[in-house]
Amino acid sequence: MTLSFFDQFISPSYLGIPLIFVSLALPWILFPTPSPRWLNNRLLSLQGWFMSAFAKQLLLPIKPAGHKWAILFTSLVLFLIMSNMLGLLPYTFTPTTQLSLSMGFAAPLWLATVLTGARTQITHSLAHLLPEGTPVPLIPVLIIIETASLFIRPLALGVRLTANLTAGHLLIQLIATAAFVLLPLMPSVAILTTALLFLLTLLEVAVAMIQAYVFVLLLSLYLQENV
């Protein structure tokens, strides 16, 4: 029973071909594309409004030199939101519950922000490793601590996304299993459990969107430090 709860996180395959590539391509296939018409429909207008509002809010505290990242951040948050939302449907697979995929997004983008700071303002980037006014005996210790915290950032970024989605999926499956088992024994308790499951599903929809936003927001904060 315990192993079956974690079977949903195993990457499915068909005829020896991993289907994770299909789940990665599905969000882009379902995403509406602009039409050549002068006036778009409501869905495309809503899409354009969301993308412009998100990019404006995200890049507001960042200097103009970092605004070239707007397309990357907007595309990433849309991909993460759709991947997380599609994973809540029955008989689907959530790619972002795989730590390898989350780290594959987090590590290169974090490294890109660090290299951007090293290329444009190496002195300012190194100054983050030593706070101003630090006593001389504490300088080596603080440099080691700040360096360790710098390299932990991509790990925390990827683990946060994977852990929150994994915990939500496990909780949904546990409550659904409990409701199914209690239905013939205590129908009233099963109905209450089903209502709780519905509320938890709504919460997971919010978590799927919030975690995508938090992932990109932290990347923008890392970029802000290096621009």
Phi, psi and omega per residue, in radians:
M1 nan -0.721 -3.117
T2 -1.151 -0.696 3.134
L3 -1.176 -0.591 -3.106
S4 -1.155 -0.479 3.103
F5 -1.142 -0.543 -3.096
F6 -1.672 -0.020 3.111
D7 -1.161 -0.439 -3.124
Q8 -1.191 -0.286 -3.132
F9 -1.677 0.003 3.093
I10 -1.403 2.307 -3.136
S11 -1.128 2.085 -3.099
P12 -1.270 2.740 3.110
S13 -2.488 2.661 3.127
Y14 -2.354 2.105 -3.084
L15 0.984 0.651 3.132
G16 1.378 0.032 -3.131
I17 -1.757 2.118 3.124
P18 -1.164 2.283 -3.111
L19 -1.530 0.094 3.116
I20 -1.135 -0.486 3.105
F21 -1.185 -0.589 3.085
V22 -1.186 -0.735 3.130
S23 -1.183 -0.481 3.083
L24 -1.320 -0.559 -3.121
A25 -1.484 -0.355 -3.057
L26 -1.085 -0.723 3.126
P27 -1.025 -0.654 -3.136
W28 -1.282 -0.512 3.111
I29 -1.233 -0.689 -3.120
L30 -1.360 -0.275 -3.087
F31 -1.295 2.269 -3.096
P32 -1.174 2.476 3.136
T33 -1.809 2.584 -3.141
P34 -1.096 2.562 3.128
S35 -1.743 2.775 3.131
P36 -1.315 0.012 -3.131
R37 -1.281 2.744 3.110
W38 -1.218 -0.658 -3.139
L39 -1.926 2.211 3.127
N40 -1.530 2.886 3.066
N41 -1.374 -3.131 -3.054
R42 -1.145 -0.644 -3.106
L43 -1.150 -0.768 3.130
L44 -1.215 -0.601 3.086
S45 -1.150 -0.725 3.085
L46 -1.126 -0.689 3.103
Q47 -1.081 -0.818 3.139
G48 -1.108 -0.688 3.111
W49 -1.134 -0.738 -3.135
F50 -1.114 -0.770 -3.100
M51 -1.151 -0.738 3.140
S52 -1.199 -0.713 3.137
A53 -1.168 -0.694 3.139
F54 -1.150 -0.819 -3.123
A55 -1.108 -0.688 3.131
K56 -1.132 -0.763 -3.123
Q57 -1.207 -0.670 -3.071
L58 -1.260 -0.696 -3.050
L59 -1.642 0.116 -3.118
L60 -1.044 -0.802 -3.130
P61 -1.464 -0.033 -3.079
I62 -1.630 2.493 3.120
K63 -1.129 2.753 -3.118
P64 -0.983 -0.425 3.124
A65 -1.132 -0.425 -3.138
G66 -1.652 0.022 -3.112
H67 -1.265 -0.244 3.084
K68 -1.188 -0.232 3.094
W69 -1.473 0.020 -3.031
A70 -1.064 -0.773 -3.114
I71 -1.122 -0.717 -3.137
L72 -1.135 -0.814 -3.127
F73 -1.136 -0.737 -3.136
T74 -1.142 -0.767 3.114
S75 -1.112 -0.683 -3.116
L76 -1.168 -0.761 -3.114
V77 -1.197 -0.615 3.088
L78 -1.166 -0.708 3.119
F79 -1.135 -0.761 -3.129
L80 -1.167 -0.699 3.134
I81 -1.102 -0.815 -3.098
M82 -1.210 -0.641 3.096
S83 -1.138 -0.764 3.131
N84 -1.167 -0.667 -3.124
M85 -1.246 -0.708 3.118
L86 -1.139 -0.489 3.123
G87 -1.220 -0.237 3.108
L88 -1.491 -0.168 3.097
L89 -1.338 2.655 3.126
P90 -1.140 2.564 3.083
Y91 1.029 0.659 3.088
T92 -2.147 2.989 -3.108
F93 -2.196 2.341 -3.133
T94 -1.733 1.909 -3.109
P95 -1.132 -0.524 -3.067
T96 -1.317 -0.070 3.000
T97 -1.415 -0.098 3.060
Q98 -1.558 2.123 -3.109
L99 -1.094 -0.549 3.140
S100 -1.101 -0.681 3.127
L101 -1.224 -0.761 3.127
S102 -1.092 -0.739 3.095
M103 -1.209 -0.525 3.075
G104 -1.138 -0.491 3.024
F105 -1.465 -0.742 -2.986
A106 -1.263 -0.840 -3.017
A107 -1.136 -0.878 -3.134
P108 -1.121 -0.672 -3.131
L109 -1.216 -0.691 3.057
W110 -1.090 -0.748 3.137
L111 -1.126 -0.598 3.109
A112 -1.131 -0.697 3.099
T113 -1.159 -0.679 3.120
V114 -1.161 -0.756 3.128
L115 -1.173 -0.565 3.064
T116 -1.088 -0.784 3.095
G117 -1.157 -0.650 3.129
A118 -1.181 -0.514 -3.118
R119 -1.438 -0.640 -3.036
T120 -1.638 -0.704 -3.080
Q121 -2.582 1.359 -3.057
I122 -1.151 -0.639 -3.116
T123 -1.168 -0.758 3.141
H124 -1.159 -0.627 3.136
S125 -1.195 -0.714 3.117
L126 -1.240 -0.411 3.141
A127 -1.165 -0.387 3.101
H128 -1.168 -0.350 -3.116
L129 -1.359 -0.231 -3.104
L130 -2.451 1.863 3.125
P131 -1.100 2.634 -3.119
E132 -1.229 2.440 3.121
G133 1.426 0.306 3.139
T134 -1.280 2.335 3.070
P135 -1.052 2.561 -3.062
V136 -1.033 -0.727 3.141
P137 -1.116 -0.412 -3.097
L138 -1.610 -0.065 -3.066
I139 -1.059 -0.850 -3.141
P140 -1.095 -0.680 -3.120
V141 -1.151 -0.765 -3.113
L142 -1.181 -0.628 3.100
I143 -1.104 -0.729 3.118
I144 -1.139 -0.757 -3.123
I145 -1.131 -0.797 -3.127
E146 -1.169 -0.624 3.096
T147 -1.159 -0.736 3.109
A148 -1.115 -0.734 3.120
S149 -1.145 -0.552 3.105
L150 -1.153 -0.734 -3.105
F151 -1.406 -0.265 3.086
I152 -1.409 -0.323 -3.066
R153 -0.956 -0.864 -3.141
P154 -1.125 -0.604 3.099
L155 -1.132 -0.782 3.109
A156 -1.128 -0.619 -3.134
L157 -1.138 -0.793 -3.128
G158 -1.289 -0.706 -3.116
V159 -1.172 -0.629 -3.140
R160 -1.061 -0.807 -3.127
L161 -1.132 -0.827 -3.095
T162 -1.183 -0.748 -3.070
A163 -1.155 -0.743 -3.127
N164 -1.136 -0.743 3.136
L165 -1.231 -0.683 3.127
T166 -1.123 -0.762 3.139
A167 -1.105 -0.713 3.124
G168 -1.124 -0.746 3.129
H169 -1.137 -0.718 3.117
L170 -1.123 -0.701 -3.137
L171 -1.160 -0.696 3.092
I172 -1.086 -0.763 -3.117
Q173 -1.189 -0.653 3.112
L174 -1.132 -0.784 -3.132
I175 -1.214 -0.649 3.091
A176 -1.119 -0.701 3.089
T177 -1.121 -0.717 3.116
A178 -1.113 -0.726 3.114
A179 -1.120 -0.668 3.136
F180 -1.186 -0.674 -3.131
V181 -1.265 -0.650 -3.081
L182 -1.401 -0.227 -3.068
L183 -1.043 -0.836 3.114
P184 -1.353 -0.338 -3.083
L185 -1.575 -0.922 -3.120
M186 -2.343 1.529 -3.070
P187 -1.048 -0.653 -3.119
S188 -1.129 -0.734 3.100
V189 -1.166 -0.623 3.113
A190 -1.143 -0.642 3.109
I191 -1.152 -0.742 3.088
L192 -1.113 -0.676 3.103
T193 -1.145 -0.656 3.100
T194 -1.149 -0.685 3.070
A195 -1.099 -0.708 3.072
L196 -1.113 -0.648 3.105
L197 -1.125 -0.680 3.105
F198 -1.114 -0.767 3.116
L199 -1.141 -0.659 3.111
L200 -1.163 -0.624 3.098
T201 -1.123 -0.726 3.063
L202 -1.079 -0.676 3.096
L203 -1.130 -0.671 3.140
E204 -1.192 -0.557 3.044
V205 -1.082 -0.759 3.099
A206 -1.148 -0.704 3.135
V207 -1.120 -0.674 3.141
A208 -1.059 -0.696 3.127
M209 -1.343 -0.696 -3.093
I210 -1.168 -0.718 -3.117
Q211 -1.146 -0.636 3.065
A212 -1.112 -0.734 3.131
Y213 -1.168 -0.724 -3.138
V214 -1.125 -0.676 3.131
F215 -1.032 -0.851 -3.115
V216 -1.284 -0.599 3.121
L217 -1.098 -0.739 3.115
L218 -1.149 -0.648 3.071
L219 -1.101 -0.684 3.114
S220 -1.168 -0.597 3.078
L221 -1.185 -0.686 3.061
Y222 -1.096 -0.682 3.107
L223 -1.171 -0.660 -3.133
Q224 -1.067 -0.597 3.129
E225 -1.225 -0.402 -3.023
N226 -1.949 0.178 3.134
V227 -2.046 nan nan
